[in-house]
Structure formats: structure tokens, C-alpha cells
Amino acid sequence: MTLLLPWASAVRVETTAQSTYDREAGQRKRALHFKPDRSIDSDDTWMFVDGSGSGWHGLVVIRPGEDPRLIAREGRRGMKNVGAEVSALLLALEALVPGERAVIVADFLWSIYYVLGWYNVNHPDLQTLVAEAHALLDARRPAALRYIHIRGHVKDDSPLGRWNHLADRLCSLRRPVDCTAPLSAFGDPPASRPLAKILLEATDGAIFR
């Protein structure tokens, strides 16, 4: 059952995966939109999130006029895989500036389904995470929020693919991260340089001490 949430009308859910769109928008009648490419197509703030089976979750924030911000945290709840994916979404919601227009890109579709009430949530830990997401959205009230699902672990050279891969690599570090780095630090194309080198430069080596 879809919840009556005051910010829900500002949220648009999309997928770049044709088969996912056909299933969800067709068979299941979800309000899911199809994005035919994996490009950054607006001047909004773009956020790339990912979670891992270890519980670690990562976020890359690309906000106009600012250096990219990288964040990684360890899961604090018993659920690992799903919990990490939803916790990654929470990282993005925490990073929202109230009233801004933002895009969240993830390879896990269900996180936004849970938050919008499109899918029933029964696990107590997951219910807690969803309640935290609601509280953050109540506080941030984005002017517009797109949630774009992409197929994960696809090796391509698209902007969405590269930045999603960087979020995945943040999880693999299994170290807490919260730093910024100039766009030039990520290489050409962006995100092509080794993550360890980027973080060493951004933190003057402190990240690995």
C-alpha cells in the first residue's frame, strides 16, 4: 500500500534497465519511469550510493560548484546486504541540502520502494531504517528527488556506471571515509584512478593511518 507522505509527490522513480521497467511498470503497475541512457542529464546534485554484504555502504556526492564528496560507513544493524543498501540511501538523504533538487543513483531498486511504501517491510531493523528515511525527508523536503535504478556491476564507460563503481569501491575499502577531492583527482574519465590514491591525496594519508 502506498503511504500518504507529504514529500512523496517530489519523488520520481526511474530505471535504466529495460527488463526491470517492463516488469515493474507493466506487470506490477508501478509508477516507474524509463531512462534510456546512463548519462548525467541535469544540473541537479547527483548522489551515487551502494551497499555491500559486509554491511559497509558508500556515497559519492557531486554537487554543482563543489568538489565531489566521498563517504563510507560500516553498518550498525544486523541486516547486512539489504540493510547496507538502505543505509546507503540514508547517507544520501543526510547529505541533502533542504529544498534542493537531487538525483540518487543506486543499483538496488527496493530501497526507494520501502521508503515510499510500495513494498511491505516486516523486518524490525528495516522498519527502523525506513522510519529514519522518512524523518530525513520530512526535514530536508527536497524540491525534487529522482531515484534512478541502474543495473549494477556492469562494466561500461558511462557516467552513471563509473560513479556507481566508485561508490562500490568505497564499500570494498571497509574503512570510514568522509572527505572531498577535486574532480581532477578522479582521472579522465572520472573515477578511473585507483581509489586508494585519491583518498591518500585527499586526506594527506590520514585515511590509512
C-alpha positions as CSV (number, residue, x, y, z in Angstrom):
1,M,0.0,0.0,0.0
2,T,1.3,3.4,-1.0
3,L,1.7,5.7,2.1
4,L,0.4,9.3,2.2
5,L,3.7,11.1,2.7
6,P,4.0,14.9,2.4
7,W,7.1,14.8,0.2
8,A,6.1,11.8,-2.0
9,S,4.9,14.0,-4.9
10,A,8.5,15.3,-5.2
11,V,9.9,11.8,-5.8
12,R,10.3,10.3,-9.2
13,V,11.5,6.7,-9.6
14,E,13.3,5.6,-12.8
15,T,15.3,2.7,-14.1
16,T,17.8,2.3,-16.9
17,A,17.1,-1.4,-17.1
18,Q,14.5,-2.2,-19.8
19,S,13.6,-5.6,-18.3
20,T,13.1,-4.0,-14.9
21,Y,10.9,-1.3,-16.4
22,D,8.8,-3.9,-18.3
23,R,8.2,-5.9,-15.2
24,E,7.6,-3.1,-12.7
25,A,5.7,-0.6,-14.8
26,G,4.0,-3.2,-16.9
27,Q,3.1,-6.3,-14.9
28,R,3.1,-4.7,-11.5
29,K,1.7,-1.3,-12.5
30,R,4.3,0.7,-10.5
31,A,4.8,4.4,-11.2
32,L,8.2,3.6,-12.6
33,H,9.7,5.7,-15.5
34,F,12.2,4.5,-18.0
35,K,15.6,6.4,-18.5
36,P,17.0,5.2,-21.8
37,D,20.7,6.1,-21.1
38,R,23.2,6.1,-18.3
39,S,24.1,9.8,-18.5
40,I,24.1,12.7,-16.1
41,D,21.3,14.7,-17.7
42,S,20.7,17.7,-15.4
43,D,22.5,20.3,-13.3
44,D,21.0,18.9,-10.1
45,T,23.0,17.4,-7.3
46,W,23.9,13.8,-8.2
47,M,24.5,11.1,-5.5
48,F,25.7,7.6,-6.1
49,V,25.1,5.0,-3.4
50,D,25.9,1.4,-2.9
51,G,25.9,-1.2,-0.1
52,S,27.9,-4.4,0.4
53,G,27.3,-7.8,2.0
54,S,29.9,-6.8,4.7
55,G,27.5,-4.1,5.9
56,W,29.7,-1.2,4.6
57,H,27.9,1.4,2.5
58,G,29.2,4.3,0.4
59,L,28.1,7.6,-1.1
60,V,29.6,9.9,-3.7
61,V,28.1,13.4,-3.9
62,I,28.5,15.6,-7.0
63,R,27.1,19.0,-6.2
64,P,27.4,21.8,-8.7
65,G,30.2,24.2,-7.7
66,E,31.7,21.9,-5.1
67,D,34.4,19.2,-5.1
68,P,33.0,15.6,-5.0
69,R,32.4,14.3,-1.5
70,L,33.1,10.6,-0.6
71,I,31.5,8.9,2.4
72,A,31.7,5.3,3.7
73,R,30.4,3.9,6.9
74,E,30.0,0.5,8.5
75,G,26.5,-1.0,9.0
76,R,25.2,-0.7,12.5
77,R,22.4,-3.2,12.3
78,G,22.1,-7.0,12.0
79,M,21.0,-6.9,8.4
80,K,23.9,-6.8,6.0
81,N,23.0,-6.8,2.3
82,V,19.6,-5.1,2.3
83,G,20.4,-3.1,5.4
84,A,23.6,-1.8,3.8
85,E,21.7,-0.7,0.6
86,V,19.0,1.1,2.6
87,S,21.7,2.7,4.9
88,A,23.4,4.0,1.8
89,L,20.2,5.7,0.8
90,L,20.1,7.2,4.3
91,L,23.6,8.6,3.7
92,A,22.3,10.4,0.6
93,L,19.3,11.7,2.4
94,E,21.5,13.0,5.3
95,A,23.6,14.8,2.7
96,L,20.7,16.6,1.1
97,V,20.5,20.4,1.4
98,P,17.0,21.4,2.4
99,G,14.9,22.3,-0.6
100,E,17.5,21.3,-3.3
101,R,16.9,19.2,-6.4
102,A,18.8,16.0,-6.3
103,V,19.2,12.7,-8.1
104,I,20.1,9.4,-6.2
105,V,21.6,6.6,-8.4
106,A,21.6,3.1,-7.0
107,D,21.8,-0.5,-8.3
108,F,19.2,-1.6,-5.7
109,L,15.7,-0.7,-6.6
110,W,13.9,-1.8,-3.4
111,S,15.3,0.8,-1.1
112,I,13.0,3.5,-2.5
113,Y,10.1,1.0,-2.7
114,Y,10.4,0.5,1.1
115,V,10.6,4.3,1.7
116,L,7.6,5.0,-0.5
117,G,5.6,2.2,0.9
118,W,5.4,0.3,-2.4
119,Y,6.6,-2.8,-0.7
120,N,5.8,-4.1,2.7
121,V,8.5,-4.0,5.3
122,N,8.4,-6.6,8.1
123,H,11.9,-6.8,9.5
124,P,12.3,-4.6,12.6
125,D,15.7,-3.3,11.6
126,L,14.5,-2.4,8.2
127,Q,11.4,-0.7,9.6
128,T,13.7,1.4,11.8
129,L,15.8,2.4,8.7
130,V,12.6,3.3,6.8
131,A,11.4,5.5,9.7
132,E,14.8,7.2,9.7
133,A,14.5,7.9,6.0
134,H,11.0,9.4,6.5
135,A,12.3,11.7,9.2
136,L,15.2,12.9,7.0
137,L,12.8,13.6,4.1
138,D,10.4,15.4,6.4
139,A,13.3,17.6,7.5
140,R,15.0,18.1,4.1
141,R,11.9,18.4,1.9
142,P,13.7,18.3,-1.5
143,A,12.2,20.4,-4.2
144,A,12.6,17.3,-6.5
145,L,14.2,13.9,-5.9
146,R,14.8,11.4,-8.6
147,Y,15.8,7.9,-7.7
148,I,17.4,6.2,-10.6
149,H,18.0,2.4,-10.6
150,I,20.8,1.1,-12.8
151,R,21.9,-2.4,-13.3
152,G,24.9,-2.9,-11.0
153,H,28.3,-4.4,-11.7
154,V,28.1,-3.5,-15.4
155,K,31.5,-2.6,-16.8
156,D,30.8,0.4,-19.0
157,D,32.2,3.8,-19.5
158,S,29.0,5.8,-18.9
159,P,29.0,8.5,-16.2
160,L,26.4,6.6,-14.1
161,G,28.4,3.4,-14.4
162,R,31.7,5.0,-13.4
163,W,30.4,6.9,-10.4
164,N,28.4,3.9,-9.2
165,H,31.5,1.8,-9.5
166,L,33.3,4.3,-7.3
167,A,30.6,4.0,-4.6
168,D,31.0,0.2,-4.8
169,R,34.8,0.6,-4.3
170,L,34.2,2.8,-1.2
171,C,32.4,-0.2,0.3
172,S,35.2,-2.5,-0.5
173,L,37.7,-0.4,1.5
174,R,36.0,-1.3,4.8
175,R,37.3,2.0,6.3
176,P,35.3,5.0,7.4
177,V,35.6,7.8,4.9
178,D,34.3,11.4,4.8
179,C,36.3,13.7,2.6
180,T,36.3,15.8,-0.6
181,A,38.6,15.6,-3.6
182,P,38.8,17.8,-6.7
183,L,37.2,16.4,-9.7
184,S,40.6,16.2,-11.4
185,A,41.7,13.7,-8.8
186,F,39.4,11.1,-10.2
187,G,41.1,10.9,-13.6
188,D,39.9,11.1,-17.1
189,P,37.4,9.6,-17.5
190,P,36.2,10.4,-13.9
191,A,36.6,7.6,-11.4
192,S,39.3,5.8,-13.5
193,R,42.2,6.3,-10.9
194,P,42.8,3.9,-8.0
195,L,40.6,4.9,-5.1
196,A,43.4,4.4,-2.6
197,K,45.5,7.1,-4.4
198,I,42.6,9.5,-4.4
199,L,42.0,9.1,-0.7
200,L,45.6,9.3,0.2
201,E,45.9,12.6,-1.6
202,A,42.6,14.0,-0.3
203,T,43.4,13.1,3.4
204,D,47.2,13.5,3.3
205,G,47.4,9.9,4.1
206,A,45.3,10.1,7.3
207,I,42.7,7.7,5.9
208,F,45.1,4.7,6.1
209,R,46.9,5.5,9.4
